[in-house]
Amino acid sequence: MPFELPKLPYAYDALEPSIDAQTMEIHHSKHHQAYVTNLNNAVAGTDLEAMSLEDLMANIAKVPPVVRNNGGGHWNHSMFWTILGPNGGGPATGAVGEAITKTFGSYDKFKEEFTKAATTRFGSGWAWLCKQTDGSVQICSTPNQDNPLMPDAGCKGHPVLGLDVWEHAYYLKYQNRRPDYIAAFFNLVNWDEVNRRFND
């Protein structure tokens, strides 16, 4: 199978109390695994099997919806796990911190705008921070498992930070209190990884 579920860089309970261990285990081993399994089944025996995940995203208009949904789910979650960490949180640092301050005026204003994008995404989807070609950053959101790598997703730029606002990401702990989950997310952001993506 060309695609595999990545191992988490921390234990399921490492993000407590912001994200509980049961949610992490179900989210990773059940939801993310399902995206990987469905994606592998969808591309098996086709020319798509030889393409990287990034190439599939870039050519999303040419693939069937099952590949869009599950390929997006696989890429989005693979990124999501890495930009979280038990030693995360605090104001943005490094080059991305400078870009955030230059674009939004302050880290607190960025948090306000990102929270708004994540809160107002109707139904299921993601909120993103994307690096633009001029080095600035922009916030956007996408429905379902779409992401900024998809040319028709309505989000431009290179994604460096993403937040899953599907209910499966938070419902066991937060029920319908999405804003509380979004606030907790900022306690976990691994700014070293976000900067690595920003500087790629």
C-alpha positions as CSV (number, residue, x, y, z in Angstrom):
1,M,0.0,0.0,0.0
2,P,1.5,3.4,-1.0
3,F,0.1,5.3,2.0
4,E,0.6,4.6,5.7
5,L,-0.7,5.9,9.0
6,P,2.1,8.0,10.5
7,K,3.1,7.3,14.1
8,L,2.4,10.1,16.6
9,P,5.5,11.9,17.9
10,Y,4.1,11.7,21.4
11,A,1.8,9.4,23.5
12,Y,-2.0,9.6,23.2
13,D,-2.2,11.2,26.7
14,A,0.6,13.7,26.1
15,L,-1.7,16.6,25.2
16,E,-3.8,16.3,28.3
17,P,-5.7,18.3,29.5
18,S,-6.2,20.3,26.4
19,I,-7.0,17.3,24.2
20,D,-7.9,14.1,26.1
21,A,-6.2,10.7,25.4
22,Q,-9.4,9.0,24.3
23,T,-10.1,11.6,21.6
24,M,-6.5,11.4,20.4
25,E,-6.5,7.6,20.2
26,I,-9.9,7.5,18.3
27,H,-8.9,10.4,16.1
28,H,-5.6,8.9,15.1
29,S,-6.2,5.1,15.1
30,K,-9.7,5.2,13.8
31,H,-10.5,8.4,11.9
32,H,-7.1,8.9,10.3
33,Q,-6.6,5.2,9.7
34,A,-9.9,5.2,7.8
35,Y,-8.7,8.0,5.5
36,V,-5.5,6.0,4.8
37,T,-7.4,2.7,4.2
38,N,-10.0,4.4,1.9
39,L,-7.3,6.3,0.0
40,N,-5.3,3.1,-0.6
41,N,-8.4,1.3,-1.8
42,A,-9.3,4.1,-4.1
43,V,-6.0,4.4,-5.9
44,A,-5.2,0.6,-6.0
45,G,-4.6,-0.5,-9.6
46,T,-4.8,3.0,-11.1
47,D,-2.2,5.5,-12.3
48,L,-2.9,7.5,-9.1
49,E,-1.1,4.8,-7.0
50,A,2.3,6.1,-8.2
51,M,1.6,9.7,-7.2
52,S,2.7,11.3,-4.0
53,L,0.1,12.8,-1.6
54,E,1.2,16.3,-2.6
55,D,0.8,15.5,-6.3
56,L,-2.7,14.2,-5.7
57,M,-3.6,17.4,-3.9
58,A,-2.1,19.6,-6.7
59,N,-4.1,17.7,-9.3
60,I,-7.2,17.4,-7.3
61,A,-9.5,18.4,-10.2
62,K,-8.5,15.2,-12.0
63,V,-9.2,12.7,-9.2
64,P,-12.5,11.2,-8.0
65,P,-14.2,12.7,-4.9
66,V,-13.2,9.6,-2.8
67,V,-9.5,10.5,-3.4
68,R,-10.1,14.2,-2.7
69,N,-11.9,13.4,0.6
70,N,-9.6,10.7,1.9
71,G,-6.3,12.1,0.4
72,G,-7.1,15.4,2.0
73,G,-8.0,13.7,5.3
74,H,-4.7,11.9,5.2
75,W,-2.6,15.0,4.4
76,N,-4.4,17.3,6.8
77,H,-4.1,14.9,9.8
78,S,-0.5,14.0,9.0
79,M,0.3,17.7,9.3
80,F,-2.0,18.3,12.3
81,W,-0.2,15.8,14.5
82,T,3.2,17.4,13.9
83,I,2.1,21.0,14.7
84,L,0.8,19.9,18.1
85,G,3.1,19.1,21.1
86,P,3.1,18.7,24.9
87,N,5.6,21.5,25.2
88,G,3.9,23.8,22.8
89,G,1.9,26.9,23.2
90,G,2.8,30.5,23.9
91,P,3.2,33.3,21.4
92,A,4.5,32.5,17.9
93,T,8.3,32.5,17.6
94,G,10.9,32.8,14.9
95,A,10.2,33.8,11.3
96,V,6.6,32.9,11.4
97,G,6.2,34.9,14.6
98,E,7.7,37.9,12.8
99,A,5.4,37.4,9.8
100,I,2.3,37.1,12.1
101,T,3.2,40.4,13.9
102,K,3.9,42.1,10.5
103,T,0.6,40.9,9.0
104,F,-1.8,41.1,12.0
105,G,-0.1,43.7,14.2
106,S,0.2,41.3,17.2
107,Y,0.0,37.7,18.2
108,D,-3.2,38.4,20.1
109,K,-4.8,39.8,16.9
110,F,-3.7,36.8,15.0
111,K,-5.3,34.5,17.6
112,E,-8.5,36.5,17.4
113,E,-8.6,36.2,13.6
114,F,-7.7,32.5,13.5
115,T,-10.3,31.8,16.2
116,K,-12.9,33.6,14.1
117,A,-12.0,31.5,11.0
118,A,-12.2,28.3,13.0
119,T,-15.3,29.2,14.9
120,T,-17.3,30.4,11.8
121,R,-16.4,27.4,9.6
122,F,-19.9,26.0,9.1
123,G,-20.1,22.2,9.7
124,S,-16.8,20.3,9.3
125,G,-13.6,21.7,8.1
126,W,-10.2,23.3,8.9
127,A,-8.7,26.7,9.7
128,W,-5.3,27.5,8.2
129,L,-2.4,29.9,8.4
130,C,-0.7,30.0,5.0
131,K,2.6,31.6,3.9
132,Q,2.2,33.7,0.8
133,T,4.8,34.1,-2.0
134,D,5.9,37.5,-0.5
135,G,6.6,36.0,2.9
136,S,3.4,37.3,4.5
137,V,0.8,35.1,6.1
138,Q,-2.9,34.8,5.6
139,I,-5.7,33.0,7.5
140,C,-8.4,31.0,5.7
141,S,-10.6,28.0,6.2
142,T,-11.8,25.1,4.0
143,P,-14.7,22.7,4.2
144,N,-14.5,19.0,4.8
145,Q,-11.0,17.7,4.2
146,D,-10.0,20.3,1.6
147,N,-6.7,22.1,2.1
148,P,-4.7,24.9,0.6
149,L,-2.7,22.5,-1.6
150,M,-5.8,22.0,-3.7
151,P,-5.9,24.8,-6.3
152,D,-9.7,25.1,-6.1
153,A,-10.0,25.1,-2.3
154,G,-10.3,28.8,-2.0
155,C,-7.3,29.1,0.2
156,K,-4.0,30.4,-1.3
157,G,-0.5,29.9,-0.1
158,H,1.7,27.2,1.6
159,P,-0.1,25.8,4.8
160,V,2.1,26.1,7.9
161,L,-0.6,25.7,10.6
162,G,-3.9,23.9,10.5
163,L,-6.7,23.2,13.0
164,D,-9.2,20.4,12.6
165,V,-12.7,21.6,13.5
166,W,-14.5,18.4,12.7
167,E,-16.6,17.4,15.7
168,H,-14.6,14.1,16.0
169,A,-11.6,16.3,17.0
170,Y,-13.2,17.6,20.1
171,Y,-16.7,16.3,20.9
172,L,-15.8,13.8,23.6
173,K,-14.3,16.5,25.8
174,Y,-15.9,19.7,24.6
175,Q,-19.2,18.6,23.2
176,N,-20.6,21.5,21.2
177,R,-18.1,24.0,22.7
178,R,-15.9,24.5,19.7
179,P,-14.5,27.8,20.9
180,D,-13.2,26.1,24.1
181,Y,-11.4,23.5,22.0
182,I,-9.9,26.3,19.7
183,A,-8.7,28.1,22.8
184,A,-7.1,24.9,24.1
185,F,-5.4,24.4,20.7
186,F,-3.2,27.4,21.3
187,N,-1.8,25.8,24.4
188,L,-0.3,23.0,22.2
189,V,1.0,24.7,19.0
190,N,4.6,23.5,18.3
191,W,6.0,26.7,16.9
192,D,9.3,25.0,16.0
193,E,7.5,22.7,13.5
194,V,5.4,25.6,12.2
195,N,8.6,27.5,11.6
196,R,10.2,24.5,9.9
197,R,7.2,24.5,7.5
198,F,7.4,28.2,7.1
199,N,11.1,28.1,6.1
200,D,10.7,25.1,3.7
